[in-house]
């Protein structure tokens, strides 16, 4: 399954490292990403593949939220289908 990871918060050292390390530790592959800093606000959106992840999706979501709290940002993981349904015009 493909999923969307969104990250938002004050810019600081280690955000990308924490997000990518947490994904890699859980066998999640990054397919594409976009990242920018807007006046000291870090924003990143990633498209990931969760097929190899041994965890239930809800557990992976919780791990990503926990990783975000560790570095002071908000991380949200959603299935691609739900993300697309929520953002249709």
Biopython code that builds the backbone (N, CA, C, O; Angstrom):
import numpy as np
from Bio.PDB.StructureBuilder import StructureBuilder

atoms = [
    (1, "UNK", "N", (0.837, -1.174, 0.000)),
    (1, "UNK", "CA", (0.000, 0.000, 0.000)),
    (1, "UNK", "C", (0.887, 1.243, 0.000)),
    (1, "UNK", "O", (1.932, 1.279, 0.648)),
    (2, "UNK", "N", (0.456, 2.238, -0.724)),
    (2, "UNK", "CA", (1.152, 3.518, -0.705)),
    (2, "UNK", "C", (0.467, 4.441, 0.286)),
    (2, "UNK", "O", (-0.740, 4.359, 0.514)),
    (3, "UNK", "N", (1.271, 5.322, 0.871)),
    (3, "UNK", "CA", (0.752, 6.229, 1.895)),
    (3, "UNK", "C", (1.431, 7.587, 1.760)),
    (3, "UNK", "O", (2.467, 7.725, 1.111)),
    (4, "UNK", "N", (0.820, 8.578, 2.387)),
    (4, "UNK", "CA", (1.339, 9.943, 2.415)),
    (4, "UNK", "C", (1.784, 10.263, 3.834)),
    (4, "UNK", "O", (1.040, 10.062, 4.793)),
    (5, "UNK", "N", (3.002, 10.762, 3.953)),
    (5, "UNK", "CA", (3.529, 11.234, 5.232)),
    (5, "UNK", "C", (3.633, 12.748, 5.130)),
    (5, "UNK", "O", (4.272, 13.264, 4.213)),
    (6, "UNK", "N", (3.014, 13.463, 6.061)),
    (6, "UNK", "CA", (3.157, 14.919, 6.091)),
    (6, "UNK", "C", (3.829, 15.308, 7.398)),
    (6, "UNK", "O", (3.543, 14.748, 8.456)),
    (7, "UNK", "N", (4.729, 16.282, 7.302)),
    (7, "UNK", "CA", (5.513, 16.731, 8.451)),
    (7, "UNK", "C", (5.446, 18.260, 8.488)),
    (7, "UNK", "O", (5.655, 18.924, 7.472)),
    (8, "UNK", "N", (5.154, 18.808, 9.665)),
    (8, "UNK", "CA", (5.054, 20.259, 9.808)),
    (8, "UNK", "C", (5.501, 20.668, 11.201)),
    (8, "UNK", "O", (5.128, 20.047, 12.196)),
    (9, "UNK", "N", (6.306, 21.723, 11.258)),
    (9, "UNK", "CA", (6.730, 22.248, 12.553)),
    (9, "UNK", "C", (7.853, 23.250, 12.410)),
    (9, "UNK", "O", (8.302, 23.549, 11.303)),
    (10, "UNK", "N", (8.303, 23.765, 13.542)),
    (10, "UNK", "CA", (9.435, 24.686, 13.547)),
    (10, "UNK", "C", (10.665, 23.953, 13.013)),
    (10, "UNK", "O", (10.914, 22.801, 13.370)),
    (11, "UNK", "N", (11.424, 24.624, 12.164)),
    (11, "UNK", "CA", (12.630, 24.009, 11.613)),
    (11, "UNK", "C", (13.659, 23.788, 12.708)),
    (11, "UNK", "O", (13.857, 24.647, 13.567)),
    (12, "UNK", "N", (14.312, 22.635, 12.676)),
    (12, "UNK", "CA", (15.406, 22.323, 13.603)),
    (12, "UNK", "C", (16.218, 21.189, 13.015)),
    (12, "UNK", "O", (15.775, 20.501, 12.096)),
    (13, "UNK", "N", (17.382, 21.007, 13.540)),
    (13, "UNK", "CA", (18.279, 19.953, 13.083)),
    (13, "UNK", "C", (17.684, 18.584, 13.422)),
    (13, "UNK", "O", (17.177, 18.374, 14.523)),
    (14, "UNK", "N", (17.751, 17.661, 12.468)),
    (14, "UNK", "CA", (17.403, 16.276, 12.726)),
    (14, "UNK", "C", (16.025, 15.824, 12.305)),
    (14, "UNK", "O", (15.706, 14.645, 12.457)),
    (15, "UNK", "N", (15.188, 16.713, 11.780)),
    (15, "UNK", "CA", (13.831, 16.314, 11.403)),
    (15, "UNK", "C", (13.854, 15.259, 10.303)),
    (15, "UNK", "O", (13.249, 14.197, 10.449)),
    (16, "UNK", "N", (14.545, 15.542, 9.209)),
    (16, "UNK", "CA", (14.582, 14.592, 8.092)),
    (16, "UNK", "C", (15.218, 13.284, 8.534)),
    (16, "UNK", "O", (14.745, 12.207, 8.168)),
    (17, "UNK", "N", (16.271, 13.368, 9.308)),
    (17, "UNK", "CA", (16.940, 12.153, 9.787)),
    (17, "UNK", "C", (15.990, 11.292, 10.610)),
    (17, "UNK", "O", (15.946, 10.074, 10.433)),
    (18, "UNK", "N", (15.230, 11.915, 11.509)),
    (18, "UNK", "CA", (14.316, 11.159, 12.363)),
    (18, "UNK", "C", (13.204, 10.510, 11.549)),
    (18, "UNK", "O", (12.883, 9.340, 11.753)),
    (19, "UNK", "N", (12.619, 11.265, 10.631)),
    (19, "UNK", "CA", (11.528, 10.729, 9.798)),
    (19, "UNK", "C", (12.032, 9.563, 8.963)),
    (19, "UNK", "O", (11.414, 8.498, 8.951)),
    (20, "UNK", "N", (13.136, 9.750, 8.271)),
    (20, "UNK", "CA", (13.653, 8.703, 7.384)),
    (20, "UNK", "C", (14.152, 7.490, 8.158)),
    (20, "UNK", "O", (13.979, 6.358, 7.705)),
    (21, "UNK", "N", (14.766, 7.705, 9.309)),
    (21, "UNK", "CA", (15.224, 6.585, 10.131)),
    (21, "UNK", "C", (14.040, 5.760, 10.617)),
    (21, "UNK", "O", (14.078, 4.530, 10.571)),
    (22, "UNK", "N", (13.001, 6.423, 11.076)),
    (22, "UNK", "CA", (11.819, 5.711, 11.556)),
    (22, "UNK", "C", (11.179, 4.911, 10.428)),
    (22, "UNK", "O", (10.772, 3.767, 10.632)),
    (23, "UNK", "N", (11.087, 5.502, 9.243)),
    (23, "UNK", "CA", (10.529, 4.768, 8.097)),
    (23, "UNK", "C", (11.398, 3.556, 7.763)),
    (23, "UNK", "O", (10.878, 2.456, 7.573)),
    (24, "UNK", "N", (12.696, 3.746, 7.690)),
    (24, "UNK", "CA", (13.611, 2.655, 7.327)),
    (24, "UNK", "C", (13.576, 1.532, 8.357)),
    (24, "UNK", "O", (13.597, 0.356, 7.995)),
    (25, "UNK", "N", (13.524, 1.886, 9.629)),
    (25, "UNK", "CA", (13.472, 0.870, 10.690)),
    (25, "UNK", "C", (12.233, -0.013, 10.577)),
    (25, "UNK", "O", (12.214, -1.141, 11.069)),
    (26, "UNK", "N", (11.204, 0.514, 9.926)),
    (26, "UNK", "CA", (9.945, -0.214, 9.788)),
    (26, "UNK", "C", (9.708, -0.705, 8.360)),
    (26, "UNK", "O", (8.581, -1.017, 7.974)),
    (27, "UNK", "N", (10.795, -0.767, 7.584)),
    (27, "UNK", "CA", (10.758, -1.323, 6.225)),
    (27, "UNK", "C", (9.811, -0.568, 5.286)),
    (27, "UNK", "O", (9.146, -1.174, 4.446)),
    (28, "UNK", "N", (9.759, 0.747, 5.436)),
    (28, "UNK", "CA", (8.938, 1.599, 4.584)),
    (28, "UNK", "C", (9.860, 2.308, 3.601)),
    (28, "UNK", "O", (10.847, 2.924, 4.003)),
    (29, "UNK", "N", (9.539, 2.222, 2.307)),
    (29, "UNK", "CA", (10.356, 2.802, 1.258)),
    (29, "UNK", "C", (9.818, 4.169, 0.840)),
    (29, "UNK", "O", (8.619, 4.323, 0.610)),
    (30, "UNK", "N", (10.706, 5.161, 0.741)),
    (30, "UNK", "CA", (10.329, 6.489, 0.271)),
    (30, "UNK", "C", (10.341, 6.479, -1.255)),
    (30, "UNK", "O", (11.363, 6.174, -1.870)),
    (31, "UNK", "N", (9.196, 6.816, -1.867)),
    (31, "UNK", "CA", (9.079, 6.854, -3.317)),
    (31, "UNK", "C", (9.300, 8.251, -3.880)),
    (31, "UNK", "O", (9.880, 8.402, -4.955)),
    (32, "UNK", "N", (8.845, 9.264, -3.168)),
    (32, "UNK", "CA", (8.976, 10.644, -3.632)),
    (32, "UNK", "C", (8.798, 11.560, -2.431)),
    (32, "UNK", "O", (8.156, 11.191, -1.448)),
    (33, "UNK", "N", (9.375, 12.765, -2.518)),
    (33, "UNK", "CA", (9.177, 13.718, -1.433)),
    (33, "UNK", "C", (9.360, 15.135, -1.915)),
    (33, "UNK", "O", (10.037, 15.402, -2.907)),
    (34, "UNK", "N", (8.732, 16.038, -1.179)),
    (34, "UNK", "CA", (8.876, 17.464, -1.395)),
    (34, "UNK", "C", (9.066, 18.086, -0.027)),
    (34, "UNK", "O", (8.328, 17.781, 0.909)),
    (35, "UNK", "N", (10.060, 18.962, 0.090)),
    (35, "UNK", "CA", (10.374, 19.568, 1.383)),
    (35, "UNK", "C", (10.756, 21.013, 1.172)),
    (35, "UNK", "O", (11.428, 21.352, 0.198)),
    (36, "UNK", "N", (10.329, 21.865, 2.085)),
    (36, "UNK", "CA", (10.716, 23.264, 2.029)),
    (36, "UNK", "C", (10.668, 23.866, 3.432)),
    (36, "UNK", "O", (10.098, 23.286, 4.357)),
    (37, "UNK", "N", (11.266, 25.018, 3.563)),
    (37, "UNK", "CA", (11.206, 25.778, 4.802)),
    (37, "UNK", "C", (10.573, 27.121, 4.463)),
    (37, "UNK", "O", (11.059, 27.849, 3.598)),
    (38, "UNK", "N", (9.484, 27.441, 5.156)),
    (38, "UNK", "CA", (8.768, 28.689, 4.944)),
    (38, "UNK", "C", (8.905, 29.536, 6.198)),
    (38, "UNK", "O", (8.220, 29.290, 7.191)),
    (39, "UNK", "N", (9.778, 30.526, 6.164)),
    (39, "UNK", "CA", (10.003, 31.422, 7.296)),
    (39, "UNK", "C", (10.130, 30.662, 8.616)),
    (39, "UNK", "O", (9.399, 30.927, 9.571)),
    (40, "UNK", "N", (11.045, 29.736, 8.653)),
    (40, "UNK", "CA", (11.382, 28.930, 9.824)),
    (40, "UNK", "C", (10.384, 27.811, 10.120)),
    (40, "UNK", "O", (10.500, 27.146, 11.149)),
    (41, "UNK", "N", (9.407, 27.590, 9.237)),
    (41, "UNK", "CA", (8.506, 26.446, 9.370)),
    (41, "UNK", "C", (8.922, 25.380, 8.385)),
    (41, "UNK", "O", (8.976, 25.620, 7.179)),
    (42, "UNK", "N", (9.215, 24.204, 8.899)),
    (42, "UNK", "CA", (9.615, 23.058, 8.082)),
    (42, "UNK", "C", (8.353, 22.359, 7.596)),
    (42, "UNK", "O", (7.451, 22.077, 8.384)),
    (43, "UNK", "N", (8.291, 22.079, 6.294)),
    (43, "UNK", "CA", (7.175, 21.316, 5.733)),
    (43, "UNK", "C", (7.729, 20.245, 4.801)),
    (43, "UNK", "O", (8.652, 20.497, 4.027)),
    (44, "UNK", "N", (7.162, 19.064, 4.884)),
    (44, "UNK", "CA", (7.581, 17.972, 4.002)),
    (44, "UNK", "C", (6.382, 17.059, 3.754)),
    (44, "UNK", "O", (5.595, 16.777, 4.657)),
    (45, "UNK", "N", (6.267, 16.608, 2.516)),
    (45, "UNK", "CA", (5.263, 15.624, 2.138)),
    (45, "UNK", "C", (5.994, 14.510, 1.411)),
    (45, "UNK", "O", (6.788, 14.761, 0.505)),
    (46, "UNK", "N", (5.719, 13.275, 1.818)),
    (46, "UNK", "CA", (6.388, 12.113, 1.232)),
    (46, "UNK", "C", (5.351, 11.115, 0.733)),
    (46, "UNK", "O", (4.305, 10.925, 1.352)),
    (47, "UNK", "N", (5.654, 10.488, -0.383)),
    (47, "UNK", "CA", (4.894, 9.333, -0.856)),
    (47, "UNK", "C", (5.736, 8.115, -0.510)),
    (47, "UNK", "O", (6.897, 8.029, -0.911)),
    (48, "UNK", "N", (5.160, 7.170, 0.234)),
    (48, "UNK", "CA", (5.906, 6.004, 0.696)),
    (48, "UNK", "C", (5.174, 4.721, 0.341)),
    (48, "UNK", "O", (3.969, 4.718, 0.089)),
    (49, "UNK", "N", (5.935, 3.626, 0.328)),
    (49, "UNK", "CA", (5.394, 2.283, 0.074)),
    (49, "UNK", "C", (5.508, 1.500, 1.372)),
    (49, "UNK", "O", (6.603, 1.357, 1.917)),
    (50, "UNK", "N", (4.378, 0.988, 1.873)),
    (50, "UNK", "CA", (4.362, 0.296, 3.158)),
    (50, "UNK", "C", (4.225, -1.221, 3.025)),
    (50, "UNK", "O", (4.034, -1.911, 4.027)),
    (51, "UNK", "N", (4.317, -1.738, 1.824)),
    (51, "UNK", "CA", (4.088, -3.162, 1.574)),
    (51, "UNK", "C", (4.990, -4.080, 2.403)),
    (51, "UNK", "O", (4.539, -5.136, 2.847)),
    (52, "UNK", "N", (6.238, -3.707, 2.618)),
    (52, "UNK", "CA", (7.187, -4.552, 3.354)),
    (52, "UNK", "C", (7.135, -4.350, 4.866)),
    (52, "UNK", "O", (7.782, -5.084, 5.614)),
    (53, "UNK", "N", (6.367, -3.357, 5.317)),
    (53, "UNK", "CA", (6.291, -3.061, 6.757)),
    (53, "UNK", "C", (5.581, -4.208, 7.475)),
    (53, "UNK", "O", (4.468, -4.575, 7.100)),
    (54, "UNK", "N", (6.217, -4.777, 8.507)),
    (54, "UNK", "CA", (5.606, -5.894, 9.225)),
    (54, "UNK", "C", (4.531, -5.475, 10.229)),
    (54, "UNK", "O", (3.845, -6.332, 10.786)),
    (55, "UNK", "N", (4.375, -4.185, 10.464)),
    (55, "UNK", "CA", (3.437, -3.689, 11.469)),
    (55, "UNK", "C", (2.056, -3.427, 10.881)),
    (55, "UNK", "O", (1.937, -3.145, 9.689)),
    (56, "UNK", "N", (1.018, -3.515, 11.698)),
    (56, "UNK", "CA", (-0.284, -3.016, 11.263)),
    (56, "UNK", "C", (-0.160, -1.517, 10.970)),
    (56, "UNK", "O", (0.645, -0.826, 11.596)),
    (57, "UNK", "N", (-0.946, -1.023, 10.032)),
    (57, "UNK", "CA", (-0.855, 0.368, 9.608)),
    (57, "UNK", "C", (-1.059, 1.320, 10.788)),
    (57, "UNK", "O", (-0.370, 2.336, 10.881)),
    (58, "UNK", "N", (-1.982, 1.013, 11.679)),
    (58, "UNK", "CA", (-2.264, 1.871, 12.831)),
    (58, "UNK", "C", (-1.051, 1.971, 13.759)),
    (58, "UNK", "O", (-0.803, 3.024, 14.347)),
    (59, "UNK", "N", (-0.306, 0.890, 13.888)),
    (59, "UNK", "CA", (0.898, 0.904, 14.717)),
    (59, "UNK", "C", (1.969, 1.776, 14.076)),
    (59, "UNK", "O", (2.654, 2.534, 14.763)),
    (60, "UNK", "N", (2.110, 1.668, 12.764)),
    (60, "UNK", "CA", (3.060, 2.515, 12.045)),
    (60, "UNK", "C", (2.671, 3.991, 12.189)),
    (60, "UNK", "O", (3.536, 4.842, 12.393)),
    (61, "UNK", "N", (1.391, 4.291, 12.085)),
    (61, "UNK", "CA", (0.934, 5.670, 12.283)),
    (61, "UNK", "C", (1.364, 6.185, 13.653)),
    (61, "UNK", "O", (1.852, 7.309, 13.773)),
    (62, "UNK", "N", (1.183, 5.366, 14.676)),
    (62, "UNK", "CA", (1.548, 5.775, 16.034)),
    (62, "UNK", "C", (3.052, 5.985, 16.165)),
    (62, "UNK", "O", (3.498, 6.934, 16.809)),
    (63, "UNK", "N", (3.826, 5.105, 15.558)),
    (63, "UNK", "CA", (5.293, 5.267, 15.612)),
    (63, "UNK", "C", (5.735, 6.560, 14.947)),
    (63, "UNK", "O", (6.646, 7.231, 15.433)),
    (64, "UNK", "N", (5.092, 6.914, 13.835)),
    (64, "UNK", "CA", (5.446, 8.154, 13.153)),
    (64, "UNK", "C", (5.060, 9.355, 14.011)),
    (64, "UNK", "O", (5.826, 10.314, 14.108)),
    (65, "UNK", "N", (3.881, 9.319, 14.635)),
    (65, "UNK", "CA", (3.471, 10.412, 15.522)),
    (65, "UNK", "C", (4.447, 10.545, 16.689)),
    (65, "UNK", "O", (4.816, 11.656, 17.069)),
    (66, "UNK", "N", (4.865, 9.411, 17.257)),
    (66, "UNK", "CA", (5.825, 9.422, 18.362)),
    (66, "UNK", "C", (7.164, 10.009, 17.926)),
    (66, "UNK", "O", (7.776, 10.779, 18.666)),
    (67, "UNK", "N", (7.618, 9.651, 16.731)),
    (67, "UNK", "CA", (8.876, 10.183, 16.194)),
    (67, "UNK", "C", (8.780, 11.696, 16.030)),
    (67, "UNK", "O", (9.739, 12.417, 16.309)),
    (68, "UNK", "N", (7.641, 12.169, 15.585)),
    (68, "UNK", "CA", (7.434, 13.603, 15.437)),
    (68, "UNK", "C", (7.522, 14.333, 16.763)),
    (68, "UNK", "O", (8.135, 15.397, 16.853)),
    (69, "UNK", "N", (6.911, 13.763, 17.790)),
    (69, "UNK", "CA", (6.967, 14.382, 19.117)),
    (69, "UNK", "C", (8.410, 14.472, 19.617)),
    (69, "UNK", "O", (8.781, 15.438, 20.284)),
    (70, "UNK", "N", (9.219, 13.463, 19.294)),
    (70, "UNK", "CA", (10.617, 13.457, 19.744)),
    (70, "UNK", "C", (11.422, 14.623, 19.179)),
    (70, "UNK", "O", (12.343, 15.117, 19.829)),
    (71, "UNK", "N", (11.073, 15.066, 17.960)),
    (71, "UNK", "CA", (11.815, 16.176, 17.346)),
    (71, "UNK", "C", (10.992, 17.461, 17.276)),
    (71, "UNK", "O", (11.427, 18.444, 16.676)),
    (72, "UNK", "N", (9.806, 17.458, 17.886)),
    (72, "UNK", "CA", (9.017, 18.680, 17.988)),
    (72, "UNK", "C", (8.242, 19.069, 16.753)),
    (72, "UNK", "O", (8.011, 20.255, 16.520)),
    (73, "UNK", "N", (7.831, 18.086, 15.946)),
    (73, "UNK", "CA", (7.015, 18.366, 14.767)),
    (73, "UNK", "C", (5.788, 17.454, 14.773)),
    (73, "UNK", "O", (5.717, 16.489, 15.533)),
    (74, "UNK", "N", (4.837, 17.778, 13.921)),
    (74, "UNK", "CA", (3.632, 16.966, 13.753)),
    (74, "UNK", "C", (3.821, 16.094, 12.516)),
    (74, "UNK", "O", (4.049, 16.607, 11.420)),
    (75, "UNK", "N", (3.728, 14.779, 12.692)),
    (75, "UNK", "CA", (3.831, 13.847, 11.567)),
    (75, "UNK", "C", (2.513, 13.107, 11.445)),
    (75, "UNK", "O", (2.002, 12.557, 12.421)),
    (76, "UNK", "N", (1.972, 13.098, 10.241)),
    (76, "UNK", "CA", (0.724, 12.388, 9.973)),
    (76, "UNK", "C", (0.961, 11.407, 8.836)),
    (76, "UNK", "O", (1.539, 11.768, 7.811)),
    (77, "UNK", "N", (0.518, 10.169, 9.011)),
    (77, "UNK", "CA", (0.617, 9.120, 7.995)),
    (77, "UNK", "C", (-0.792, 8.716, 7.615)),
    (77, "UNK", "O", (-1.586, 8.328, 8.472)),
    (78, "UNK", "N", (-1.111, 8.807, 6.309)),
    (78, "UNK", "CA", (-2.429, 8.437, 5.802)),
    (78, "UNK", "C", (-2.269, 7.540, 4.589)),
    (78, "UNK", "O", (-1.307, 7.673, 3.833)),
    (79, "UNK", "N", (-3.209, 6.631, 4.404)),
    (79, "UNK", "CA", (-3.175, 5.846, 3.170)),
    (79, "UNK", "C", (-3.382, 6.801, 1.997)),
    (79, "UNK", "O", (-4.073, 7.812, 2.124)),
    (80, "UNK", "N", (-2.790, 6.480, 0.879)),
    (80, "UNK", "CA", (-2.899, 7.336, -0.304)),
    (80, "UNK", "C", (-4.361, 7.500, -0.723)),
    (80, "UNK", "O", (-4.774, 8.593, -1.111)),
    (81, "UNK", "N", (-5.137, 6.431, -0.646)),
    (81, "UNK", "CA", (-6.551, 6.495, -1.046)),
    (81, "UNK", "C", (-7.332, 7.469, -0.160)),
    (81, "UNK", "O", (-8.121, 8.269, -0.664)),
    (82, "UNK", "N", (-7.120, 7.404, 1.134)),
    (82, "UNK", "CA", (-7.821, 8.314, 2.048)),
    (82, "UNK", "C", (-7.357, 9.747, 1.823)),
    (82, "UNK", "O", (-8.172, 10.669, 1.801)),
    (83, "UNK", "N", (-6.060, 9.935, 1.657)),
    (83, "UNK", "CA", (-5.518, 11.274, 1.392)),
    (83, "UNK", "C", (-6.160, 11.867, 0.139)),
    (83, "UNK", "O", (-6.600, 13.016, 0.147)),
    (84, "UNK", "N", (-6.210, 11.076, -0.941)),
    (84, "UNK", "CA", (-6.799, 11.559, -2.191)),
    (84, "UNK", "C", (-8.281, 11.872, -2.036)),
    (84, "UNK", "O", (-8.756, 12.881, -2.557)),
    (85, "UNK", "N", (-9.010, 11.026, -1.333)),
    (85, "UNK", "CA", (-10.443, 11.252, -1.130)),
    (85, "UNK", "C", (-10.677, 12.543, -0.329)),
    (85, "UNK", "O", (-11.624, 13.279, -0.604)),
    (86, "UNK", "N", (-9.823, 12.812, 0.652)),
    (86, "UNK", "CA", (-9.987, 14.003, 1.487)),
    (86, "UNK", "C", (-9.636, 15.284, 0.744)),
    (86, "UNK", "O", (-10.096, 16.361, 1.123)),
    (87, "UNK", "N", (-8.832, 15.184, -0.302)),
    (87, "UNK", "CA", (-8.347, 16.398, -0.971)),
    (87, "UNK", "C", (-8.909, 16.583, -2.381)),
    (87, "UNK", "O", (-8.355, 17.336, -3.182)),
    (88, "UNK", "N", (-10.003, 15.898, -2.676)),
    (88, "UNK", "CA", (-10.669, 16.131, -3.965)),
    (88, "UNK", "C", (-11.451, 17.422, -3.895)),
    (88, "UNK", "O", (-12.038, 17.765, -2.869)),
    (89, "UNK", "N", (-11.445, 18.123, -5.003)),
    (89, "UNK", "CA", (-12.182, 19.399, -5.065)),
    (89, "UNK", "C", (-13.628, 19.126, -5.420)),
    (89, "UNK", "O", (-14.425, 20.059, -5.524)),
]
sb = StructureBuilder()
sb.init_structure("model")
sb.init_model(0)
sb.init_chain("A")
sb.init_seg("    ")
for serial, (resi, resn, name, xyz) in enumerate(atoms, 1):
    if name == "N":
        sb.init_residue(resn, " ", resi, " ")
    sb.init_atom(name, np.array(xyz, "f"), 0.0, 1.0, " ", f" {name:<3s}", serial, name[0])
structure = sb.get_structure()
